[in-house]
Amino acid sequence: MFKQKTPDNSHADPHGGSGNSMQLAQAAHQRYLLRSSSEDLTTAINFYIEALKNNPDTPNAYFRLASLLHENGQIGIESAIEQCKKAVGIDPENPNAHMYLGYFLSLHGDFDEAKEHFKTAIKLKPLTSSRTRLVLALTLLEKIKTKEKNIGDFSSAMYYIFSGSLLFLFDRAGIKMFFKNVADDLSYIKYRAFGEILEKFHNDKSAYNLYADALDKTRNKAVFYERMAHIAKKKKRYDVALECYQNAVSLSNADPMCVVSAIEFIEEFYPDNTDELIDLYTVLTGKNPNLPRCYYELGHLYLKKEDRISAVNAFKLALEQDKDNPFYLNSLAFAYVQLEQYDSAVELYQKALNINPDNEWSAVVAQALAAIYHQVKGNHEAAISMLQNALLLTKDKAPIYQAIADIYYDIEDLDKAIEFYNCSLDGDCNNPKAYSRLAMAYWEKDYIEKAIIYYSKAIDLDPEYDIAYNNLGVIFLDGLGDAKRALAYFENAVDINPNYVLAHFNIGRAYEMLEQKIEAAKQYQIALNLNKLNPEIESQMIEDMLYKLFEA
């Protein structure tokens, strides 16, 4: 039996019987067919369930409910077939039960069995079998397309198309629905045409109101919500536009085009709505599971949420459908890095580099691979070799020279580090971090004047560069013994970053050199407290400096 939330009691059958529930269900079902409203869909489902609760031997409720639940993605084809078989079992003389069963069997690929049920439905009610004949014709054509070409099946399909078209004149329900559809289509065309004319003449307010009126008078609510969203977006009413896109997705039963429109809008104006974007991409992959780009985008959204396992799984799904896509390989490698699965990351990065869709892109990937060799594997030669290859691929060489210089600095080859920092600055003379690192290398080699020059240059380029202020203060304090001037630089650093532990510690050292022990103690204590929240140095070092102040 199907499970669904309890129907709205305001529509409950006052007599507790199945008859009224079936009537209400069929009315809502018909409204849904006309208007494609998710509200009508839910109402119809709930009343069909209510009818089955009141009378489990109501065949029409089984196959109609199966069709709606399958369309809504709540059950699979096998479950729908099972429910239709129940209907046939209850009433073997019900032509609609056979027709619905034949339809789901054809979706399942059981064409021969489906054909038998369609033929049974035709025999039971030959004059009103127009729809059954047409569906049988489509089934035969699908069989020819997917299995084997058969002249007999093709001839039968043509016969059922012709006879179904003629018998349409005897199908009162079909004719009634046809004219209702025509009337609704005309109403839709009218509202859409007038609305677009108003928009063309920049009368957006009237167009918006017209579309709002159309919501209650046509079945194309999703289309009109999208038009309303377009106007709201144009007027920079992004909150209204977002609500309209959300309604369009819901009322269209997550039509892929509506979902894509909603995604594009949210990505542009509400990029931090990560959970909503994940939900929409998940719906899109459910409707179109063969879209690897959707899984790729999902992967990046999961990374944004730091859900690394889900990100890896999403990127893997993308690669299942496009196994040699270098961008998918690169993203999966990055996700593996986040999980510290470096060997898998290296393998994927190398595969992406071998494909090399673009030299500039490949240079970036090479830098990522070099970082693993250097920082994780400790293989400095491989890292430098990888970066030298990257130099051949890109025009923007400055960041790569800087990365090479950082490696030489880390392995204490200061001359090479200085050489490559200077190469980096030749390509980008406005990079404060490169000046700061060059200054640090000169400081390590006791070239104090050059270190001061380059730290000062870094500060000129970035007046908010707290690290450069602190390091320049260290040079004046430890290199030149000028505590007063050093103190000014340290204080600049903590003005920019009040939680900078090392700068507070250095202020304490400067005050200690100036023999202001109380001020020094205050700064050591601040550094000690901050270091517990954001460790930068050994707490014992701070404590030792603090206790030493008051030793006899």
C-alpha positions in Angstrom: 0.0 0.0 0.0 1.2 3.5 -0.7 2.2 5.8 2.1 1.5 9.5 2.1 0.7 12.2 4.5 -2.9 12.4 5.8 -5.2 14.4 3.6 -6.4 17.9 4.6 -9.4 17.2 6.8 -11.2 20.2 5.3 -11.7 18.0 2.2 -12.5 14.7 4.0 -15.4 12.6 3.0 -18.2 13.6 5.5 -19.8 10.2 5.1 -16.6 8.2 5.4 -17.2 6.4 2.2 -14.9 5.9 -0.8 -17.3 7.3 -3.4 -16.9 10.9 -2.4 -13.2 10.5 -2.0 -12.9 9.1 -5.5 -15.0 11.9 -6.9 -12.8 14.5 -5.2 -9.6 12.6 -6.3 -10.8 12.5 -9.9 -11.7 16.2 -9.9 -8.3 17.1 -8.5 -6.6 14.7 -11.0 -8.4 16.4 -13.9 -7.4 19.8 -12.6 -3.8 18.6 -12.4 -3.9 17.4 -16.0 -5.2 20.8 -17.0 -3.1 23.1 -14.9 -0.1 21.0 -13.9 -0.4 22.3 -10.3 1.6 20.5 -7.6 -1.2 21.4 -5.2 -3.8 19.6 -7.3 -1.3 16.7 -7.7 -1.0 16.3 -3.9 -4.7 16.7 -3.4 -5.5 14.0 -5.9 -2.9 11.6 -4.4 -4.3 12.1 -0.9 -7.9 11.5 -2.0 -7.0 8.4 -3.9 -5.3 7.1 -0.8 -8.3 8.0 1.3 -10.6 6.1 -1.2 -8.4 3.0 -0.8 -8.5 3.2 3.0 -12.3 3.3 2.9 -12.5 0.6 0.2 -9.4 -1.4 -0.7 -11.3 -3.0 -3.6 -11.5 0.2 -5.7 -9.6 -0.7 -8.9 -9.6 2.8 -10.4 -7.8 4.2 -7.3 -4.9 1.8 -7.7 -3.9 2.5 -11.3 -4.6 6.3 -11.1 -2.7 6.6 -7.9 0.2 4.6 -9.4 0.3 7.0 -12.4 0.5 10.1 -10.2 3.0 8.7 -7.7 5.2 7.5 -10.6 5.0 10.9 -12.3 5.9 12.6 -9.1 8.9 10.4 -8.6 7.6 8.7 -5.4 7.5 5.2 -6.8 9.4 3.3 -9.5 8.0 1.4 -12.5 8.0 -2.0 -10.7 5.8 -0.6 -7.9 3.5 1.0 -10.4 3.2 -2.3 -12.3 2.4 -4.1 -9.0 -0.4 -1.6 -8.2 -1.9 -1.9 -11.7 -1.9 -5.7 -11.4 -3.9 -5.3 -8.2 -6.5 -3.3 -10.1 -6.7 -5.9 -12.9 -6.9 -8.6 -10.2 -9.9 -6.8 -8.5 -11.7 -6.1 -11.8 -10.4 -8.1 -14.9 -13.1 -6.4 -17.0 -11.8 -2.9 -16.4 -10.3 -1.7 -19.7 -8.5 1.3 -18.0 -6.8 -1.0 -15.6 -5.4 -3.1 -18.5 -4.4 0.1 -20.4 -2.4 1.5 -17.4 -0.8 -1.9 -16.8 0.1 -2.1 -20.5 1.6 1.4 -20.3 3.9 0.7 -17.3 4.9 -2.7 -18.8 6.0 -0.9 -21.9 8.0 1.6 -19.9 9.7 -1.4 -18.2 10.5 -2.9 -21.7 8.1 -5.8 -21.4 6.6 -5.0 -24.8 4.9 -8.3 -25.6 3.1 -8.5 -22.3 2.1 -4.8 -22.6 0.7 -5.5 -26.0 -1.6 -8.3 -24.6 -3.0 -6.0 -22.0 -3.6 -3.2 -24.5 -5.4 -5.6 -26.8 -7.6 -6.8 -23.8 -8.5 -3.2 -23.1 -9.5 -2.7 -26.7 -11.7 -5.8 -26.8 -13.5 -4.8 -23.6 -14.5 -1.3 -24.9 -13.7 -1.1 -28.7 -15.6 2.1 -29.4 -13.9 4.1 -26.6 -10.4 2.6 -27.1 -8.9 5.6 -29.0 -6.3 6.4 -26.3 -5.4 2.7 -25.8 -4.9 2.2 -29.6 -2.6 5.3 -29.8 -0.6 4.2 -26.8 -0.3 0.7 -28.2 1.0 2.2 -31.5 3.7 4.1 -29.6 4.6 1.0 -27.7 5.1 -1.0 -31.0 7.2 1.8 -32.5 9.3 1.9 -29.3 9.8 -1.9 -29.5 10.9 -1.6 -33.1 13.4 1.2 -32.1 14.9 -0.6 -29.1 14.7 -4.3 -30.0 14.3 -5.5 -33.5 12.8 -4.1 -36.7 9.6 -5.9 -37.5 7.4 -5.1 -40.5 4.4 -6.7 -38.8 4.8 -4.5 -35.7 5.2 -1.5 -37.9 2.1 -2.3 -39.9 0.2 -2.9 -36.7 1.4 0.5 -35.3 0.1 2.3 -38.4 -3.2 0.5 -38.1 -3.6 1.5 -34.4 -2.7 5.1 -35.2 -5.2 5.3 -37.9 -8.0 3.5 -36.0 -7.3 5.4 -32.8 -7.5 8.7 -34.6 -10.9 7.7 -36.1 -12.3 6.4 -32.8 -11.4 9.7 -31.1 -14.8 10.9 -32.2 -16.4 8.4 -29.9 -14.3 9.2 -26.9 -16.4 11.7 -25.0 -13.9 12.0 -22.1 -11.1 12.6 -24.6 -13.1 15.2 -26.5 -14.1 16.9 -23.3 -10.5 17.1 -22.1 -9.4 18.2 -25.6 -11.7 21.2 -25.6 -10.8 22.1 -22.0 -7.1 22.0 -23.1 -7.9 24.2 -26.1 -9.7 26.7 -23.9 -6.9 26.7 -21.3 -4.2 27.0 -24.1 -6.0 30.0 -25.5 -6.2 31.6 -22.1 -2.5 31.0 -21.6 -1.6 32.5 -25.0 -3.7 35.6 -24.2 -2.0 36.2 -20.9 1.4 35.5 -22.2 1.0 37.7 -25.3 -0.5 40.7 -23.4 2.2 40.4 -20.7 5.0 40.4 -23.2 3.5 43.4 -25.0 3.4 45.3 -21.7 7.0 44.3 -20.9 8.1 45.4 -24.4 6.7 48.9 -23.6 8.4 48.8 -20.2 5.1 48.6 -18.3 6.6 46.0 -16.0 4.2 46.7 -13.1 1.1 46.0 -15.2 2.8 42.9 -16.8 3.7 41.6 -13.3 0.1 42.0 -12.1 -1.3 40.4 -15.3 1.0 37.3 -14.8 -0.1 37.2 -11.1 -3.7 37.1 -12.3 -2.9 34.3 -14.8 -1.7 32.1 -11.9 -5.3 31.3 -10.9 -6.7 31.2 -14.5 -4.4 28.9 -16.4 -2.5 25.7 -15.8 0.9 27.2 -16.7 1.7 28.7 -13.3 5.4 27.8 -13.5 5.8 29.8 -16.8 4.1 32.9 -15.3 6.1 32.7 -12.1 9.3 32.7 -14.2 8.0 35.8 -16.0 7.3 37.4 -12.7 10.8 36.5 -11.5 12.3 38.0 -14.6 10.5 41.3 -13.9 11.4 41.2 -10.2 15.1 40.6 -11.1 15.0 43.5 -13.5 13.7 45.8 -10.7 16.4 44.4 -8.3 13.7 42.8 -6.1 15.9 39.8 -5.7 14.0 38.4 -2.7 10.7 38.4 -4.7 12.5 36.9 -7.7 13.9 34.1 -5.6 10.5 33.2 -4.2 9.0 33.2 -7.8 11.8 30.9 -9.0 11.2 28.6 -6.1 7.4 28.5 -6.9 8.2 27.8 -10.5 10.3 24.8 -9.6 7.7 23.5 -7.2 4.7 24.0 -9.5 6.4 22.6 -12.6 7.2 19.4 -10.7 10.9 20.3 -10.9 10.9 20.7 -14.7 14.6 20.8 -15.6 14.4 24.1 -17.4 12.8 25.7 -14.3 15.4 24.1 -12.1 18.2 25.4 -14.3 16.8 29.0 -14.3 16.5 28.9 -10.5 20.1 27.6 -10.2 21.5 30.3 -12.5 19.6 33.0 -10.5 20.8 31.7 -7.1 24.4 31.3 -8.2 24.4 34.9 -9.4 22.5 36.6 -6.5 22.5 34.2 -3.6 25.7 32.2 -4.0 25.9 31.4 -0.3 22.5 29.5 -0.4 24.6 26.4 -0.6 22.1 24.0 0.7 19.4 25.2 -1.7 21.8 24.9 -4.6 22.6 21.3 -3.5 18.9 20.5 -3.4 18.3 21.9 -6.9 21.3 20.1 -8.4 20.2 16.9 -6.7 16.7 17.3 -8.2 18.3 18.0 -11.6 20.5 14.8 -11.5 17.4 12.9 -10.5 15.6 14.1 -13.6 18.6 13.8 -15.8 21.1 11.3 -14.3 23.4 11.6 -17.3 24.5 15.1 -16.8 28.1 14.9 -15.4 28.4 18.7 -15.1 25.7 18.6 -12.4 27.7 16.2 -10.3 30.8 18.4 -10.9 28.9 21.4 -9.6 27.5 19.4 -6.7 31.1 18.4 -5.8 32.2 22.0 -5.5 29.1 22.8 -3.4 29.9 20.0 -1.0 33.5 21.3 -0.8 32.1 24.7 0.2 30.3 23.0 3.0 33.5 21.0 3.9 31.6 17.8 3.3 34.6 16.2 1.6 33.3 12.6 1.4 30.1 13.8 -0.5 32.4 15.9 -2.7 34.5 12.9 -3.6 31.4 10.9 -4.4 30.0 13.6 -6.6 33.2 14.1 -8.6 33.4 10.3 -9.0 29.9 10.2 -10.5 30.9 13.0 -12.9 33.9 10.9 -14.0 31.8 7.8 -14.4 30.2 9.5 -17.4 33.2 11.5 -18.6 36.2 9.6 -17.4 38.8 11.6 -19.3 37.6 15.1 -18.4 40.7 16.9 -17.0 38.6 19.4 -15.0 36.7 16.6 -13.2 40.0 14.8 -12.6 41.5 17.9 -11.1 38.6 18.6 -8.8 38.6 15.0 -7.5 42.3 15.3 -6.9 41.7 18.5 -4.9 39.0 16.7 -2.8 41.4 13.9 -2.1 44.0 16.4 -0.9 41.4 17.7 1.6 41.0 14.1 2.8 44.8 13.8 3.0 44.7 10.9 0.4 47.7 12.3 -1.4 48.7 9.3 -3.4 45.3 9.2 -5.1 45.5 13.0 -5.6 48.9 12.7 -7.3 47.7 10.0 -9.7 44.7 12.1 -10.7 46.7 15.4 -11.1 49.2 13.6 -13.3 46.4 12.2 -15.5 44.9 15.6 -15.8 48.2 17.1 -16.8 48.7 14.4 -19.5 45.4 15.4 -21.1 46.4 19.1 -20.9 43.3 20.9 -22.3 45.0 24.3 -21.9 48.6 25.3 -21.0 47.6 28.0 -18.5 45.2 25.7 -16.7 47.8 22.9 -16.7 50.4 25.3 -15.1 48.0 25.8 -12.2 47.5 22.0 -11.8 51.3 21.6 -11.9 51.6 24.0 -9.0 49.1 22.0 -7.0 51.0 18.8 -7.7 54.3 20.5 -6.8 52.8 21.6 -3.4 52.1 17.9 -2.6 55.7 16.9 -3.5 57.2 19.7 -1.4 54.9 19.9 1.6 53.7 16.3 1.9 56.2 14.0 0.2 59.3 16.1 1.1 60.5 15.5 -2.5 61.9 19.0 -3.2 63.6 18.0 -6.4 60.3 16.7 -7.9 58.5 19.8 -6.7 61.0 22.2 -8.4 61.1 20.1 -11.5 57.3 20.2 -11.7 57.3 24.0 -11.3 60.0 24.4 -13.9 57.7 22.5 -16.3 54.9 24.9 -15.3 57.1 27.8 -16.3 57.1 26.5 -19.9 53.3 26.4 -19.9 52.3 29.8 -18.7 52.8 33.5 -19.4 52.2 34.4 -15.8 55.5 33.2 -14.4 55.7 35.4 -11.3 53.8 33.1 -8.9 55.7 30.1 -10.1 59.1 31.8 -9.5 57.8 32.7 -6.0 56.8 29.1 -5.3 60.3 27.9 -6.4 61.8 30.5 -4.2 59.7 29.4 -1.2 61.1 25.8 -1.7 64.7 27.0 -1.7 64.0 29.1 1.3 62.5 26.1 3.2 65.6 24.0 2.4 67.8 27.0 3.4 69.4 27.6 0.0 69.0 31.4 0.6 71.0 32.5 -2.5 68.7 30.5 -4.8 65.7 31.8 -2.9 66.8 35.4 -3.3 67.4 34.7 -7.0 63.9 33.4 -7.7 62.2 36.0 -5.5 63.8 38.6 -7.7 62.6 36.8 -10.8 59.1 36.8 -9.3 59.3 40.6 -8.8 60.6 41.1 -12.3 57.3 39.7 -13.5 55.1 41.3 -10.8 56.7 44.4 -9.1 53.5 45.1 -7.1 53.5 41.9 -5.1 53.9 42.8 -1.3 54.2 39.2 -0.3 57.1 38.6 -2.6 58.9 41.7 -1.3 58.2 40.5 2.3 59.7 37.0 1.6 62.7 38.5 -0.2 63.2 40.7 2.8 63.1 37.7 5.1 65.7 35.9 3.0 68.0 38.9 3.2 67.4 39.1 7.0 68.4 35.4 7.3 71.7 36.3 5.4 72.2 39.3 7.8 71.7 41.9 5.0 69.8 44.2 7.4 69.6 47.3 5.2 68.2 45.3 2.2 65.7 43.6 4.5 64.5 47.0 5.8 64.1 48.3 2.2 62.1 45.4 1.0 59.8 45.1 4.1 59.2 48.9 3.8 58.3 48.3 0.1 55.9 45.6 1.1 54.2 48.0 3.6 54.0 50.7 1.0 52.2 48.4 -1.4 49.9 47.0 1.4 49.5 49.3 4.4 47.4 46.6 6.1 50.2 44.0 5.9 50.5 43.1 9.6 53.2 40.4 9.1 55.5 42.9 7.4 55.1 45.4 10.2 55.9 42.8 12.8 58.9 41.5 10.9 60.3 44.9 10.3 59.9 45.6 14.0 62.0 42.4 14.7 64.8 43.8 12.5 64.9 47.1 14.5 64.6 45.3 17.8 67.0 42.4 17.3 69.2 43.6 14.5 69.6 47.3 15.4 68.6 47.3 19.1 66.2 50.2 18.4 63.4 49.2 20.7 61.5 52.5 20.5 61.3 52.3 16.7 60.5 48.6 16.8 57.7 49.2 19.2 55.9 51.5 16.7 56.0 48.8 14.1 54.7 46.1 16.5 51.9 48.4 17.6 50.9 49.0 13.9 50.7 45.2 13.5 48.3 44.7 16.5 46.2 47.7 15.4 45.6 45.9 12.1 45.3 42.4 13.8 44.4 42.6 17.5 44.7 38.8 17.8 48.3 38.7 16.5 50.0 36.7 19.2 53.5 37.1 18.0 53.2 40.9 17.6 51.9 41.2 21.2 54.8 39.0 22.4 57.3 41.3 20.5 55.7 44.4 22.0 56.4 42.8 25.4 60.0 42.2 24.4 60.3 45.9 23.2 58.9 47.2 26.5 61.3 44.9 28.4 64.3 46.3 26.5 62.9 49.8 27.3 62.8 48.6 31.0 59.0 49.1 31.2 58.3 45.9 33.0 54.7 46.5 33.9 53.8 47.2 30.2 55.9 44.2 29.1 54.1 41.9 31.5 50.7 43.1 30.2 51.7 42.3 26.7 53.1 38.9 27.6 49.9 38.1 29.4 47.8 39.2 26.4 50.0 37.0 24.1 49.6 34.1 26.5 45.8 34.4 26.6 45.5 34.7 22.8 47.9 31.8 22.2 45.5 29.5 24.0 42.8 30.3 21.3 45.1 30.6 18.3 48.5 29.0 19.0 51.4 30.7 17.2 54.3 30.0 19.5 55.2 27.8 22.4 53.3 29.0 25.5 56.2 28.0 27.7 58.3 30.6 25.9 55.8 33.3 26.7 55.6 32.1 30.3 59.4 32.1 30.7 59.6 35.7 29.4 56.8 36.7 31.8 58.4 35.1 34.9 61.9 36.3 34.1 60.7 39.9 34.3 60.3 39.7 38.1 63.2 37.5 39.0 65.4 38.9 41.8 
